[in-house]
Amino acid sequence: MRDLLIDYERFSKTGRPFGRAVVTSVWGSAPRPEGSCMLASGDGAIAGSVSGGCVESATALEIEQAIARGSPKLVTYGVTDERAWEVGLACGGTIKVFVEPAVRPEVLDAARGRGGEVVATIIAGPGLGSSMRILEDGRIVGALPGIAQESVRDGALAALKKESSTSSEFQSSAGPVTLFLEVFPRQPKLVVFGGVQIAVALVPLAKALGYRTIVADGRQAFIGRDRFPEADELIQAWPEEAFERIGLDAASYVCVLSHDPKFDEPALQIALRSPAAYVGAIGSRKTQAARRERLRETGLTDEQIGRLHGPIGLDLGGRQPAETALAILAEMTAVRYRGRGDRAEKHAPSGSEGTERGNRSR
């Protein structure tokens, strides 16, 4: 829904009613994941997508009908539906879409906020269309009729941790219901210490995937705006000051790239003690082994040191800065979505570690 806020404002200015559809369940080869949204008005205006084109016209018609009757509806499209060929999902995908006559205030507030919350909505059963918000600290805003809030909160926080919207069955005092847990995660934050050439390539790639990007370095020559025109923030400071200003949280992904122990090791000591989701450092296996021993001597536990991704990035075989940046972002993505890529074996090639190529040796 965040991606449609500009369209929401544009639709609102017309003064004509418009509704929303959101994908709540996906099976098979359906092209869009849970949480994908579309806005549509009764006069045919559309924004967003629930299927990559397959069922947009049918969904727009459902939104128009929801506006006319003033109530929501859960719609299924797929091979088992008599309209499968009509809507274009005969390839084997099946989706459920919750269609509403308007954008609910809870959803709008969550989309406009900083993230870190879940909107739980009854999409089937008694209380259809009711919703409440669950914040990342466990607080609940609103209530769902006849449903134990604690059970919803546990499921919502689990979905938030995975950054994945999902549907779940619950029991209410009036009977079974299906809840859609629509996740609004915090914007991920890429924190790079070391404005080297790999960082120059990494920042625009991360921006394209929605990361807020921050580059820090103690060396003025490495932190100019001419090197990082797309970075959201540039900080010239040593690690202690830089990380204090940034504030590392569970949405932070830290890449230590300076390849200079006087910068790298203080940065890693702070990052590995923080709640950052990802901490990676450049350097060969030999460098990493020696670094881990020095970190252990500073008082870091084996568990904390075990969080370090080093050599940084997946072993994709590339050696150019942009290829290394891609490998780093691939590993970050695997960690973010709990993929298996972050556990892929890393191999160290022959050669020295003094150059940019050696700095990322595996």
C-alpha positions as CSV (number, residue, x, y, z in Angstrom):
1,M,0.0,0.0,0.0
2,R,2.9,2.3,0.6
3,D,3.7,2.3,-3.1
4,L,0.2,3.6,-3.8
5,L,0.1,6.6,-1.4
6,I,0.7,9.1,-4.3
7,D,-2.1,7.4,-6.3
8,Y,-4.3,7.5,-3.2
9,E,-3.9,11.3,-2.9
10,R,-4.5,11.6,-6.7
11,F,-7.7,9.6,-6.5
12,S,-8.8,11.5,-3.4
13,K,-8.6,14.8,-5.3
14,T,-11.1,13.7,-7.9
15,G,-13.9,13.5,-5.3
16,R,-15.1,10.2,-6.8
17,P,-15.3,7.0,-4.7
18,F,-12.6,4.4,-5.0
19,G,-11.8,1.2,-3.3
20,R,-8.9,-1.2,-2.7
21,A,-8.0,-4.8,-3.4
22,V,-5.2,-6.7,-1.6
23,V,-3.9,-10.2,-2.2
24,T,-4.4,-12.2,0.9
25,S,-3.3,-15.8,-0.2
26,V,-1.2,-17.2,-3.1
27,W,-0.8,-20.7,-4.3
28,G,1.1,-22.0,-7.3
29,S,2.4,-19.7,-10.0
30,A,0.5,-16.5,-9.2
31,P,2.8,-13.6,-10.0
32,R,2.2,-11.2,-7.1
33,P,2.8,-11.9,-3.4
34,E,0.5,-11.4,-0.4
35,G,0.1,-7.8,0.4
36,S,0.1,-6.6,-3.3
37,C,-2.5,-3.9,-3.7
38,M,-4.6,-2.2,-6.3
39,L,-6.8,0.9,-6.2
40,A,-9.7,1.4,-8.6
41,S,-12.6,3.8,-9.0
42,G,-16.0,3.3,-10.4
43,D,-15.1,5.2,-13.6
44,G,-12.3,2.8,-14.6
45,A,-9.2,4.4,-13.1
46,I,-6.7,1.9,-11.8
47,A,-3.4,2.0,-9.9
48,G,-1.3,-0.8,-8.6
49,S,-1.6,-4.5,-9.3
50,V,-2.7,-7.7,-7.7
51,S,-1.6,-10.1,-10.4
52,G,0.8,-8.5,-12.8
53,G,-2.0,-8.1,-15.4
54,C,-3.8,-11.4,-15.2
55,V,-6.9,-10.4,-13.2
56,E,-6.8,-6.6,-13.0
57,S,-9.9,-6.0,-15.0
58,A,-11.9,-8.6,-13.1
59,T,-10.7,-7.1,-9.8
60,A,-11.5,-3.6,-10.8
61,L,-15.0,-4.7,-11.5
62,E,-15.2,-6.3,-8.1
63,I,-14.1,-3.1,-6.5
64,E,-16.7,-1.2,-8.4
65,Q,-19.4,-3.6,-7.1
66,A,-18.0,-3.3,-3.5
67,I,-18.4,0.5,-3.8
68,A,-22.0,0.1,-5.0
69,R,-23.0,-2.2,-2.1
70,G,-20.7,-0.6,0.5
71,S,-19.2,-3.8,1.8
72,P,-16.1,-5.9,1.3
73,K,-15.8,-9.3,-0.2
74,L,-13.1,-12.1,-0.4
75,V,-12.7,-13.2,-4.1
76,T,-10.8,-16.3,-5.4
77,Y,-9.2,-16.5,-8.8
78,G,-7.6,-19.6,-10.2
79,V,-7.8,-22.8,-12.1
80,T,-10.6,-24.1,-9.9
81,D,-12.7,-21.0,-10.6
82,E,-15.1,-21.1,-13.5
83,R,-13.7,-17.8,-14.6
84,A,-10.1,-19.1,-14.7
85,W,-9.6,-18.7,-18.5
86,E,-11.4,-15.4,-18.4
87,V,-9.1,-13.9,-15.9
88,G,-5.9,-15.5,-17.2
89,L,-4.7,-17.7,-14.3
90,A,-5.3,-21.0,-16.1
91,C,-1.5,-21.5,-15.9
92,G,-1.9,-22.9,-12.5
93,G,-1.9,-20.0,-10.0
94,T,-4.6,-19.3,-7.5
95,I,-5.0,-16.1,-5.5
96,K,-7.5,-14.8,-3.0
97,V,-8.1,-11.0,-3.1
98,F,-9.9,-9.0,-0.4
99,V,-11.9,-6.3,-2.1
100,E,-13.0,-3.2,-0.2
101,P,-15.2,-0.2,-1.0
102,A,-12.6,2.2,0.4
103,V,-9.2,2.3,2.0
104,R,-9.6,1.8,5.7
105,P,-8.1,4.4,8.1
106,E,-6.0,1.6,9.8
107,V,-4.4,0.7,6.6
108,L,-3.8,4.3,5.6
109,D,-2.2,5.2,8.9
110,A,0.1,2.2,8.7
111,A,1.1,2.9,5.2
112,R,1.9,6.6,6.1
113,G,3.8,5.7,9.2
114,R,7.4,4.7,9.7
115,G,6.6,1.0,9.7
116,G,7.1,-1.8,12.2
117,E,3.4,-2.8,12.5
118,V,0.7,-5.2,11.2
119,V,-2.9,-4.5,10.4
120,A,-5.0,-7.5,11.2
121,T,-8.3,-7.6,9.3
122,I,-11.2,-10.1,9.3
123,I,-11.6,-11.2,5.7
124,A,-13.9,-14.1,6.3
125,G,-16.4,-14.9,9.0
126,P,-18.2,-12.8,11.7
127,G,-17.1,-9.2,11.9
128,L,-16.0,-9.1,8.2
129,G,-13.9,-6.0,7.5
130,S,-13.1,-5.2,11.1
131,S,-9.4,-4.5,11.8
132,M,-6.8,-3.5,14.4
133,R,-3.2,-2.6,14.4
134,I,-0.3,-4.4,16.2
135,L,2.8,-2.4,16.7
136,E,6.3,-4.0,16.9
137,D,6.6,-3.3,20.6
138,G,3.5,-5.4,21.2
139,R,1.0,-2.6,21.7
140,I,-2.4,-3.0,20.1
141,V,-4.5,-0.2,18.6
142,G,-8.2,-1.1,18.2
143,A,-9.9,-4.5,18.7
144,L,-11.4,-7.3,16.8
145,P,-14.9,-8.6,17.9
146,G,-14.8,-11.7,20.0
147,I,-11.1,-12.6,19.3
148,A,-8.4,-13.0,22.0
149,Q,-5.9,-10.2,21.2
150,E,-2.9,-12.1,22.6
151,S,-3.2,-14.8,20.0
152,V,-3.5,-12.3,17.2
153,R,-0.5,-10.3,18.5
154,D,1.7,-13.4,18.5
155,G,0.9,-14.3,14.9
156,A,1.2,-10.7,13.8
157,L,4.7,-10.2,15.4
158,A,5.8,-13.4,13.8
159,A,4.7,-12.2,10.4
160,L,6.4,-8.8,11.0
161,K,9.7,-10.5,11.8
162,K,9.5,-12.4,8.5
163,E,8.3,-9.2,6.7
164,S,5.7,-11.3,5.0
165,S,1.9,-10.7,5.0
166,T,-0.2,-13.8,5.5
167,S,-3.7,-15.2,6.3
168,S,-4.4,-17.2,9.4
169,E,-7.4,-19.0,10.9
170,F,-8.7,-17.9,14.4
171,Q,-11.6,-18.7,16.6
172,S,-13.9,-15.9,17.7
173,S,-16.8,-16.1,20.2
174,A,-19.1,-16.0,17.2
175,G,-17.4,-18.7,15.2
176,P,-14.2,-19.3,13.1
177,V,-12.7,-16.3,11.2
178,T,-9.9,-15.8,8.7
179,L,-7.6,-12.9,9.5
180,F,-5.3,-11.2,7.0
181,L,-2.1,-10.0,8.7
182,E,-0.9,-7.2,6.5
183,V,2.7,-6.4,7.3
184,F,4.2,-2.9,7.1
185,P,7.9,-3.3,8.0
186,R,10.3,-0.6,8.8
187,Q,12.3,0.6,5.8
188,P,15.5,-1.3,5.8
189,K,18.6,0.8,6.3
190,L,21.9,0.1,4.7
191,V,24.8,1.4,6.8
192,V,28.2,1.3,5.0
193,F,31.4,2.2,6.9
194,G,34.1,2.7,4.3
195,G,33.4,4.8,1.2
196,V,35.5,2.5,-1.1
197,Q,34.7,1.7,-4.7
198,I,32.5,-1.2,-3.7
199,A,30.4,1.1,-1.6
200,V,30.0,3.4,-4.6
201,A,28.5,0.5,-6.6
202,L,26.5,-0.8,-3.6
203,V,24.5,2.3,-2.7
204,P,22.5,2.7,-6.0
205,L,21.7,-1.0,-6.0
206,A,20.4,-0.9,-2.4
207,K,18.4,2.3,-3.2
208,A,16.7,0.4,-6.1
209,L,15.6,-2.2,-3.5
210,G,14.1,0.3,-1.2
211,Y,16.9,0.7,1.4
212,R,17.6,4.0,3.1
213,T,21.4,4.4,2.4
214,I,23.9,5.9,4.8
215,V,27.7,6.0,4.1
216,A,30.2,6.8,6.9
217,D,34.0,7.1,6.8
218,G,36.6,8.9,8.9
219,R,38.4,10.0,5.7
220,Q,37.1,13.1,4.0
221,A,38.3,12.1,0.6
222,F,36.1,8.9,0.7
223,I,32.9,10.6,1.7
224,G,32.2,13.3,-0.9
225,R,28.8,13.8,-2.5
226,D,30.4,13.4,-5.9
227,R,31.2,9.8,-5.0
228,F,27.8,9.1,-3.5
229,P,25.2,11.3,-5.3
230,E,22.3,8.9,-4.4
231,A,23.1,8.3,-0.8
232,D,20.5,9.5,1.7
233,E,23.1,10.6,4.2
234,L,26.9,11.0,4.4
235,I,28.7,11.1,7.7
236,Q,32.4,11.9,8.1
237,A,33.3,10.4,11.5
238,W,34.9,7.5,13.3
239,P,32.8,4.4,13.9
240,E,31.8,5.3,17.5
241,E,30.5,8.7,16.5
242,A,29.0,7.6,13.2
243,F,27.0,4.7,14.7
244,E,25.8,6.8,17.6
245,R,24.4,9.4,15.2
246,I,22.9,6.7,12.9
247,G,21.3,4.5,15.7
248,L,21.6,0.8,14.7
249,D,18.3,-1.1,15.0
250,A,16.7,-4.3,13.8
251,A,16.2,-2.8,10.4
252,S,19.9,-2.0,9.9
253,Y,22.2,-3.8,7.5
254,V,25.8,-3.0,8.3
255,C,28.6,-3.4,5.7
256,V,32.1,-2.7,7.0
257,L,34.2,-2.1,3.9
258,S,37.1,0.2,4.7
259,H,39.6,-2.8,5.0
260,D,41.5,-0.9,7.6
261,P,41.7,-2.4,11.1
262,K,41.6,1.0,12.9
263,F,38.2,1.6,11.3
264,D,36.9,-2.0,10.8
265,E,37.3,-3.5,14.2
266,P,35.8,-0.6,16.3
267,A,32.9,-0.6,13.8
268,L,32.4,-4.4,14.1
269,Q,32.6,-4.3,17.9
270,I,29.6,-1.8,17.9
271,A,27.7,-3.5,15.1
272,L,27.9,-7.0,16.5
273,R,26.6,-5.8,19.9
274,S,23.7,-4.0,18.3
275,P,20.3,-5.5,17.1
276,A,21.3,-5.0,13.5
277,A,19.8,-7.6,11.2
278,Y,23.0,-8.1,9.2
279,V,26.7,-7.4,9.8
280,G,29.2,-8.1,7.1
281,A,32.9,-7.2,6.6
282,I,35.2,-7.3,3.7
283,G,38.4,-9.4,3.7
284,S,39.8,-12.9,2.8
285,R,39.3,-16.0,4.9
286,K,42.7,-15.4,6.4
287,T,41.9,-11.8,7.3
288,Q,38.5,-12.9,8.8
289,A,40.1,-15.6,11.0
290,A,42.6,-13.1,12.5
291,R,39.9,-10.5,12.9
292,R,37.6,-12.9,14.8
293,E,40.4,-13.7,17.2
294,R,41.0,-10.0,17.9
295,L,37.2,-9.4,18.3
296,R,37.1,-12.3,20.8
297,E,39.9,-10.6,22.8
298,T,37.8,-7.5,23.1
299,G,35.1,-9.4,25.0
300,L,32.7,-10.3,22.2
301,T,31.0,-13.7,22.7
302,D,31.1,-16.5,20.2
303,E,27.5,-15.9,19.5
304,Q,28.1,-12.3,18.7
305,I,31.1,-13.1,16.5
306,G,29.0,-15.8,14.8
307,R,26.7,-13.1,13.5
308,L,29.5,-11.7,11.3
309,H,29.2,-12.4,7.6
310,G,32.8,-12.6,6.4
311,P,34.0,-12.8,3.8
312,I,31.1,-10.5,3.0
313,G,28.6,-11.5,0.3
314,L,27.6,-14.6,-1.6
315,D,30.2,-16.3,-3.8
316,L,28.8,-15.4,-7.2
317,G,32.2,-15.6,-8.8
318,G,32.5,-11.9,-9.8
319,R,35.5,-9.7,-9.0
320,Q,34.5,-6.2,-10.2
321,P,33.2,-3.7,-7.6
322,A,29.7,-3.8,-9.1
323,E,29.8,-7.6,-9.0
324,T,30.9,-7.6,-5.4
325,A,28.2,-5.1,-4.5
326,L,25.6,-7.5,-6.1
327,A,27.0,-10.4,-4.1
328,I,26.7,-8.3,-0.9
329,L,23.1,-7.3,-1.6
330,A,22.2,-10.9,-2.6
331,E,23.4,-12.0,0.9
332,M,21.6,-9.2,2.6
333,T,18.4,-10.2,0.7
334,A,18.8,-13.8,1.7
335,V,19.2,-12.8,5.4
336,R,16.3,-10.4,5.2
337,Y,13.8,-13.0,3.9
338,R,15.3,-15.9,5.8
339,G,16.6,-17.5,2.5
340,R,19.2,-20.2,2.3
341,G,21.6,-18.0,0.3
342,D,23.2,-16.5,3.4
343,R,24.4,-20.0,4.4
344,A,25.9,-20.8,1.0
345,E,29.5,-22.0,1.1
346,K,32.1,-19.3,0.4
347,H,35.4,-20.3,-1.3
348,A,38.6,-18.3,-1.2
349,P,40.4,-17.9,-4.5
350,S,44.2,-17.8,-4.8
351,G,45.9,-14.5,-4.8
352,S,46.7,-11.6,-2.4
353,E,44.3,-9.5,-0.5
354,G,45.8,-6.0,-1.0
355,T,43.6,-4.8,-3.8
356,E,39.9,-4.2,-4.2
357,R,39.7,-7.7,-5.7
358,G,41.6,-9.2,-2.8
359,N,39.6,-7.2,-0.2
360,R,36.6,-9.4,-1.0
361,S,38.4,-12.7,-1.5
362,R,36.5,-15.8,-0.6
